[in-house]
């Protein structure tokens, strides 16, 4: 496994709400570089620096992952867990009283 790979991807919403999996510090760095200048804040700066440091092998990729995930959460970019949604739908289909 590459040193910048995350153990677990961070699922974010991109474009018109399509889910994308960010699997490495390089992927996260790319997403952060594409973030509009007018929306950049301290969370963005910290995550960008962390991902850059992970790419230079100065910090662990998991540290960068955590900071990228915090940035994504702050900006409502985290994609919902589809397994939870699917399980909820299965329960609702089996029992019409479940909402």
Buried (B, 14 or more C-beta within 10 A) or exposed (E): EEEBBBEEBBBBBEEEEEEBEBBBBBBBBEBBEEBEEEEEEEBBEBBBBBBBBBBEEEBBBBBBBBBBBBBBEBBEBBBEEEEEEEEEEEEEEEEEEEE
